[in-house]
Amino acid sequence: MSLDIGHILNDWPYESSQVMARRIRGDDGRDKIQLRLDLGILQMECTGRPDGQRPHGYESLLEYYEHQLRRAKERAEGFELDEAACEELRHEANMYYHRYLAEFVLEEFEAVEGDTSRNLRVLDFCSAHAREEADRNAMEQYRPYVLMMHTRARARAALRDNRPRPALAAVRKGIRNIEEYYRQSGQEALLGSSTELAILRSMVKEIQAAMPIDPVERLRQQLAKAVQEERYEDAAKLRDLLGRSKPSQEDLEEQ
């Protein structure tokens, strides 16, 4: 049997202008996710660790080290990650990065939420327990990006389900989280130039433009127009409606 994968690559040409991903059915009968790269294809498991391995019998190295931390606490012992452990965790996080990138293209937004949440746990874990300062900070540069992808996935899932208000709330929360990170890490200068913040702020405008106008806001706009046009009787009726705590749908539809 030939080991040459040239025919597979030829059937799926690489395009540098976009992230290319697909789901396929593996020889083992389970779905796989493939990500097309310039020099080949990455194939990943859809669940568990992307390479299908179970280090030390755990779903991932992160779960293994989290278990070690719990055992250390139970024994009142110290716990820290040495340089080798941190390097392994960074390598593992990179696997999950490739998978959630492919999942986002495939619009599997709940899976993106899961994998980005998992990588945020890695960042927090290394930041809290790495022995060396360099290892505590090595992945922090990626935190805004992971937060952005997590936020976009949550918002896109809500929009897919026709829930624009939760989507908007998710994006605004994501913006606050990234802004808080920049402030806490002494990077306030990036608040105005961050690509991640720019993408999320653009998403806010996108969602707002597609949202129906709030009925109360519509009344306010109509009131302002009535006053401007000196239609005082109409303005009085609109003020009366606005003064009610909950105008009826029938009242709103009449305006």
ROSEPA-48581 format. One line per 8 residues: number of its first residue (from 0); their letters; for each residue x, y, z of C-alpha. Coordinates in steps of 0.001 Angstrom, whole numbers, plus 500000, padded with zeros to 6 digits. Each point is the difference from the previous one (the first is absolute). Layout:
BEGIN
NUM = a = X/Y/Z ~ ...
END
This chain:
BEGIN
0 = msldighi = 500000/500000/500000 ~ 501385/503407/499004 ~ 500632/502492/502788 ~ 499917/502933/497574 ~ 497128/502382/500872 ~ 500464/502069/496848 ~ 496659/498920/498540 ~ 498189/501162/503154
8 = lndwpyes = 501690/503399/499851 ~ 499262/500337/496282 ~ 496315/499323/500643 ~ 499937/502769/502618 ~ 502108/502928/498710 ~ 501366/502403/502577 ~ 498814/503623/499913 ~ 502067/502387/502088
16 = sqvmarri = 497227/502592/500220 ~ 497772/497899/502242 ~ 499994/497414/502758 ~ 498966/496698/498438 ~ 498416/497260/502082 ~ 497682/497037/499555 ~ 498502/497037/501827 ~ 500672/496528/498689
24 = rgddgrdk = 499118/496486/501109 ~ 503092/498131/501166 ~ 500834/496382/499288 ~ 499055/499290/503621 ~ 496452/501186/499302 ~ 500356/503212/502021 ~ 499902/503543/498666 ~ 503285/501891/499704
32 = iqlrldlg = 500770/503654/499410 ~ 502541/500889/497348 ~ 501774/503335/499628 ~ 501705/500735/496664 ~ 503429/501595/500318 ~ 502463/501100/497335 ~ 502139/496865/500405 ~ 497338/497460/500820
40 = ilqmectg = 497004/499182/502153 ~ 499513/499800/503747 ~ 497523/497316/501060 ~ 498503/500238/503466 ~ 497548/498153/502183 ~ 496734/501847/500555 ~ 499952/499365/503739 ~ 502621/499502/502662
48 = rpdgqrph = 503582/500892/499225 ~ 500319/500860/496293 ~ 502699/497367/499370 ~ 497917/497289/501682 ~ 502617/499317/502686 ~ 499243/499606/503707 ~ 503146/501068/501869 ~ 500359/498177/503336
56 = gyeslley = 496510/498601/499418 ~ 498344/503442/500058 ~ 498122/501812/497247 ~ 502836/502498/499765 ~ 503127/501164/501794 ~ 498031/502859/501491 ~ 497599/497584/501679 ~ 502959/497932/501206
64 = yehqlrra = 501756/502981/501597 ~ 496741/501307/501456 ~ 499602/496602/501663 ~ 503570/500215/501314 ~ 499210/503411/501469 ~ 496923/498649/501787 ~ 502047/497128/501467 ~ 502678/502427/501177
72 = keraegfe = 497377/502139/501740 ~ 498476/496948/501681 ~ 503462/499104/501343 ~ 500792/503616/500904 ~ 502973/499859/497633 ~ 501368/502606/497669 ~ 499385/499833/496266 ~ 501739/501636/497059
80 = ldeaacee = 500531/499416/496296 ~ 503568/499656/498835 ~ 501271/501230/496650 ~ 499363/496690/498224 ~ 496399/499791/501241 ~ 499280/503546/498842 ~ 501460/499282/496584 ~ 497800/496908/499696
88 = lrheanmy = 496928/501996/500977 ~ 500819/502669/497416 ~ 500359/497339/497332 ~ 496672/498484/500994 ~ 498292/503415/499986 ~ 501221/500494/496439 ~ 498141/496823/498980 ~ 496779/501385/501433
96 = yhrylaef = 500665/503327/498250 ~ 500108/498287/496618 ~ 496819/498118/500780 ~ 497960/502984/501167 ~ 501179/501945/496956 ~ 498591/497227/497791 ~ 496852/499716/502122 ~ 499309/503709/499573
104 = vleefeav = 500214/499691/496209 ~ 497634/497024/500205 ~ 497643/502119/502155 ~ 500185/497485/502854 ~ 499815/502839/502480 ~ 499286/497980/503145 ~ 503140/497973/499306 ~ 501978/503226/499596
112 = egdtsrnl = 498685/501186/503370 ~ 501145/496766/501592 ~ 503492/500012/498515 ~ 500614/503709/500639 ~ 498785/499624/503597 ~ 502404/497119/500369 ~ 502937/502052/498692 ~ 499112/502858/502329
120 = rvldfcsa = 500273/497475/502825 ~ 503510/499131/498784 ~ 501002/503659/500080 ~ 498636/500406/503517 ~ 501601/496746/501164 ~ 503471/500865/498729 ~ 499711/503560/501265 ~ 499178/498718/503484
128 = hareeadr = 502321/496988/500275 ~ 503002/500287/497666 ~ 503300/500024/501876 ~ 501711/502443/497636 ~ 498695/503489/499276 ~ 500670/499514/496283 ~ 497690/496978/499982 ~ 497336/501874/501952
136 = nameqyrp = 499931/502675/497315 ~ 500798/498012/496858 ~ 496407/499594/498826 ~ 498526/503212/501397 ~ 500547/501782/496686 ~ 497309/497741/498526 ~ 497349/500690/502649 ~ 498269/502852/498091
144 = yvlmmhtr = 499764/497810/496892 ~ 498573/497019/501892 ~ 497512/502280/501779 ~ 498996/501468/496655 ~ 499419/496596/498390 ~ 498052/498818/503044 ~ 497831/503117/499821 ~ 499405/499756/496271
152 = araraalr = 498977/496364/500294 ~ 497537/500723/502798 ~ 498506/502935/498108 ~ 499763/498125/496691 ~ 498239/497114/501723 ~ 497447/502442/501424 ~ 499516/501711/496634 ~ 499525/496632/498303
160 = dnrprpal = 497195/499344/502480 ~ 498483/503436/499271 ~ 500952/501424/503405 ~ 501645/503335/499157 ~ 499785/501495/503492 ~ 501950/497193/501713 ~ 502458/500184/497098 ~ 500493/503711/500587
168 = aavrkgir = 500403/499454/503747 ~ 502622/497307/499340 ~ 502029/502288/497731 ~ 499887/502886/502442 ~ 501139/497684/502802 ~ 502857/498760/497816 ~ 501071/503582/499322 ~ 500006/500744/503718
176 = nieeyyrq = 502062/496879/500735 ~ 502657/500912/497442 ~ 500095/503619/501135 ~ 500384/498847/503604 ~ 502879/497723/498991 ~ 501831/502846/498263 ~ 499543/502275/503016 ~ 501097/497376/502524
184 = sgqeallg = 503057/499091/497934 ~ 501044/503625/499544 ~ 499231/500055/496284 ~ 497474/502847/499950 ~ 501562/501283/496778 ~ 498452/497019/498172 ~ 496441/500962/500926 ~ 499752/502103/496863
192 = sstelail = 502069/497873/497619 ~ 499168/496399/500920 ~ 498901/497943/497015 ~ 497928/497785/502301 ~ 498113/502978/501412 ~ 499501/501443/496521 ~ 498419/496747/498819 ~ 497637/499827/502973
200 = rsmvkeiq = 499053/503683/499780 ~ 499183/499485/496338 ~ 497862/497033/501005 ~ 498063/502213/502412 ~ 499108/502321/497126 ~ 499066/497039/497813 ~ 497633/498593/502610 ~ 498470/503364/500836
208 = aampidpv = 499317/500723/496331 ~ 498136/496709/499641 ~ 497974/500332/503215 ~ 496406/501241/499940 ~ 499607/503358/501700 ~ 498959/499695/503615 ~ 496306/501013/500312 ~ 500727/502545/502726
216 = erlrqqla = 502874/501478/498000 ~ 497690/500216/497000 ~ 497513/501971/502112 ~ 502757/502378/501077 ~ 500970/500588/496378 ~ 496359/500606/499055 ~ 499584/502408/502909 ~ 503060/501995/498984
224 = kavqeery = 498696/500231/496440 ~ 496510/501054/501143 ~ 501457/502786/502172 ~ 502256/501163/497169 ~ 497026/500140/497639 ~ 497846/501727/502674 ~ 497428/497192/500043 ~ 499312/500556/503663
232 = edaaklrd = 496900/497825/500272 ~ 501938/497027/498590 ~ 502891/500848/502278 ~ 497722/499926/503047 ~ 498722/496540/499080 ~ 503541/498743/499519 ~ 501081/501419/503366 ~ 497081/498201/501593
240 = llgrskps = 501100/496719/498449 ~ 503590/500524/501116 ~ 498782/500754/503519 ~ 498494/496549/500313 ~ 502310/497340/501408 ~ 498941/497470/497371 ~ 498119/501352/496986 ~ 497796/497324/498463
248 = qedleeq = 500990/498464/496695 ~ 496760/501367/498512 ~ 500939/503533/501040 ~ 503458/499627/498508 ~ 498659/498653/496730 ~ 497627/502958/499655 ~ 502875/502495/500034
END
